[in-house]
Amino acid sequence: MKNTKKIILITGSTQGLGKITATELAKEGHQIIIHGRNKNKLEKVRNKIIQITGNNNIDIIVADLLSLEDTVKMSNEIITNYDKLDILINNAGAFFNKNREETEEGFEKTITLNLFAPFILMKSLADLLAKSDEGRIINLSSAMHKRGGKPNFSDFQLKNDYKPDKAYGLSKLYLIWISRHMVSYLKDRGINNVTVNVCHPGAAATNFGQDADKGFLFNLIFKVALLVMDKPEKGAMTSIYLASSPDVKNVTGQFFGNRNNIQKPDDRYYSKINEQKVWDYCIEITKKYL
Ligand SMILES: NC(=O)c1ccc[n+]([C@@H]2O[C@H](COP(=O)([O-])OP(=O)(O)OC[C@H]3O[C@@H](n4cnc5c(N)ncnc54)[C@H](OP(=O)(O)O)[C@@H]3O)[C@@H](O)[C@H]2O)c1
C-alpha cells in the first residue's frame, strides 16, 4: 500500500500561520519538521503540537534565514537527515523597519528573508523533493505584491529608494516570479513529480509586522488592522489546503488566494525576461553560499 504519511518542512513555524499549519498537518499524522531561529521557542512549540495532536513525529530545525550561510546549512542538514521531502512550505517572512537595514552578510533584510531564503531552499531541496511520490512546494506571498511599485533592477536591494512596504511588496512579487521559474527549472531537470504554487493567506491577525518600527502611519495601520483581520486559523487554510488536498495534486505554477481559489496575480510588470532577471539575480547573490 502507498505510504500516505508525508515529511513536511514548514519554515517559520514557531508562531502565526506556520504554527497553525504545522499543528493541522500534524493532526493528519504526517512527520513535520518545524523551523525557527530560536531553539527554546521551537522546543516549546514542538511539545505543544505533540500535546494537542498526539503525533510524536515532530522534528525541529534551527536556522536564521537572514543568514544565507545558515539557510544553506539548514538545507544540507535536511538532505543529510531525510531520505525524501514531500512538502516544503516557505512560510517564514517579515515586514521590516522604516529605515533600510542590511544583514551581517551585507544584503537588504526584506529581500533576504522573503526572497533569497525561499530561493535557496527551493533550489537546494529540489532533488530531495523529487524523491517524493508527489512533491509540493508552497510559497507564501501576499496581496501586497501589488504594492511594491515598478521594479528597478539596477537597484534591486533598494539602496537608493527604500520604503518598508516597497521592499515587502517587491520581495513578494519576485517570490511569485521565481516560483514560476522554478516550474520550468524542475521540468528542465526532468523532475515532473514536484509542483510549485504560491498563495496569499489573506489578512490574518498574527504578530506579523507588529514588532517592527515601520513609521508612525504604518505602525498605526498595523495595530488597527488587527481588530478587523481574519483569525490566523483562516489565514492558514490555504497553505493547509495546498499541502494536503488531492485536488491540487497536478496543479503547478498557480497563485492561490483563499483556499481553493486560483487567482491571477498582478502581472503589470511581469515578463519572461523580468522573471529571468530576478532568477539570475538570486543565483548571482546565493552562488557563493550554495
Ligand atoms: N498575517 C498576514 O496577514 C499575512 C498576509 C500576507 C502574507 N503573509 C505571509 O505569511 C507568512 C507568515 O506570516 P505570519 O503572519 O504567520 O507572521 P508571524 O506571525 O510574524 O510569523 C513569522 C514566522 O517567521 C519566522 N521568522 C521571522 N524571521 C525569521 C528569520 N530571520 N529566520 C527564521 N525564521 C524567521 C518567525 O520566527 P520567530 O519566532 O523566530 O520570530 C515566525 O515563526 C509570511 O511570509 C508573511 O509574509 C501574512
The ligand as an SDF file (V2000), in Angstrom:
LIG
                    3D

 48 52  0  0  0  0  0  0  0  0999 V2000
   -0.5250   37.6330    8.5490 N   0  0  0  0  0  0  0  0  0  0  0  0
   -0.8920   38.1840    7.4100 C   0  0  0  0  0  0  0  0  0  0  0  0
   -1.8860   38.9380    7.3330 O   0  0  0  0  0  0  0  0  0  0  0  0
   -0.1500   37.8810    6.1460 C   0  0  0  0  0  0  0  0  0  0  0  0
   -0.6550   38.4230    4.9490 C   0  0  0  0  0  0  0  0  0  0  0  0
    0.0170   38.1450    3.7610 C   0  0  0  0  0  0  0  0  0  0  0  0
    1.1370   37.3280    3.7790 C   0  0  0  0  0  0  0  0  0  0  0  0
    1.6120   36.8440    4.9530 N   0  0  0  0  0  0  0  0  0  0  0  0
    2.8210   35.9890    4.9030 C   0  0  0  0  0  0  0  0  0  0  0  0
    2.5840   34.8070    5.6290 O   0  0  0  0  0  0  0  0  0  0  0  0
    3.7940   34.3210    6.1990 C   0  0  0  0  0  0  0  0  0  0  0  0
    3.5870   34.0050    7.6680 C   0  0  0  0  0  0  0  0  0  0  0  0
    3.2420   35.2080    8.3290 O   0  0  0  0  0  0  0  0  0  0  0  0
    2.6290   35.2780    9.8050 P   0  0  0  0  0  0  0  0  0  0  0  0
    1.5020   36.1930    9.7370 O   0  0  0  0  0  0  0  0  0  0  0  0
    2.4330   33.9280   10.3680 O   0  0  0  0  0  0  0  0  0  0  0  0
    3.8470   36.0340   10.5440 O   0  0  0  0  0  0  0  0  0  0  0  0
    4.4470   35.8960   12.0140 P   0  0  0  0  0  0  0  0  0  0  0  0
    3.3940   35.5870   12.9950 O   0  0  0  0  0  0  0  0  0  0  0  0
    5.2710   37.1190   12.2090 O   0  0  0  0  0  0  0  0  0  0  0  0
    5.4110   34.6140   11.8910 O   0  0  0  0  0  0  0  0  0  0  0  0
    6.5560   34.6620   11.0880 C   0  0  0  0  0  0  0  0  0  0  0  0
    7.3950   33.4140   11.2900 C   0  0  0  0  0  0  0  0  0  0  0  0
    8.6040   33.5820   10.5370 O   0  0  0  0  0  0  0  0  0  0  0  0
    9.7190   33.3730   11.3970 C   0  0  0  0  0  0  0  0  0  0  0  0
   10.8630   34.2110   11.0780 N   0  0  0  0  0  0  0  0  0  0  0  0
   10.8910   35.5760   11.0170 C   0  0  0  0  0  0  0  0  0  0  0  0
   12.1450   35.9920   10.7690 N   0  0  0  0  0  0  0  0  0  0  0  0
   12.9100   34.8740   10.6730 C   0  0  0  0  0  0  0  0  0  0  0  0
   14.2900   34.6480   10.4390 C   0  0  0  0  0  0  0  0  0  0  0  0
   15.1630   35.6390   10.2720 N   0  0  0  0  0  0  0  0  0  0  0  0
   14.7350   33.3640   10.4110 N   0  0  0  0  0  0  0  0  0  0  0  0
   13.9000   32.3490   10.6120 C   0  0  0  0  0  0  0  0  0  0  0  0
   12.5820   32.4890   10.8500 N   0  0  0  0  0  0  0  0  0  0  0  0
   12.0930   33.7450   10.8780 C   0  0  0  0  0  0  0  0  0  0  0  0
    9.2010   33.7310   12.7810 C   0  0  0  0  0  0  0  0  0  0  0  0
   10.0170   33.0870   13.7480 O   0  0  0  0  0  0  0  0  0  0  0  0
   10.4280   33.7680   15.1600 P   0  0  0  0  0  0  0  0  0  0  0  0
    9.5940   33.0820   16.1540 O   0  0  0  0  0  0  0  0  0  0  0  0
   11.8640   33.4400   15.3110 O   0  0  0  0  0  0  0  0  0  0  0  0
   10.1800   35.2480   15.0650 O   0  0  0  0  0  0  0  0  0  0  0  0
    7.7850   33.1700   12.7270 C   0  0  0  0  0  0  0  0  0  0  0  0
    7.7770   31.7960   13.0060 O   0  0  0  0  0  0  0  0  0  0  0  0
    4.8540   35.3870    5.9070 C   0  0  0  0  0  0  0  0  0  0  0  0
    5.6070   35.0020    4.7970 O   0  0  0  0  0  0  0  0  0  0  0  0
    4.0340   36.6220    5.5630 C   0  0  0  0  0  0  0  0  0  0  0  0
    4.7140   37.4830    4.7030 O   0  0  0  0  0  0  0  0  0  0  0  0
    1.0000   37.1110    6.1290 C   0  0  0  0  0  0  0  0  0  0  0  0
  1  2  1  0
  2  3  2  0
  2  4  1  0
  4  5  1  0
  4 48  2  0
  5  6  2  0
  6  7  1  0
  7  8  2  0
  8  9  1  0
  8 48  1  0
  9 10  1  0
  9 46  1  0
 10 11  1  0
 11 12  1  0
 11 44  1  0
 12 13  1  0
 13 14  1  0
 14 15  2  0
 14 16  1  0
 14 17  1  0
 17 18  1  0
 18 19  2  0
 18 20  1  0
 18 21  1  0
 21 22  1  0
 22 23  1  0
 23 24  1  0
 23 42  1  0
 24 25  1  0
 25 26  1  0
 25 36  1  0
 26 27  1  0
 26 35  1  0
 27 28  2  0
 28 29  1  0
 29 30  1  0
 29 35  2  0
 30 31  1  0
 30 32  2  0
 32 33  1  0
 33 34  2  0
 34 35  1  0
 36 37  1  0
 36 42  1  0
 37 38  1  0
 38 39  2  0
 38 40  1  0
 38 41  1  0
 42 43  1  0
 44 45  1  0
 44 46  1  0
 46 47  1  0
M  CHG  2   8   1  16  -1
M  END
$$$$
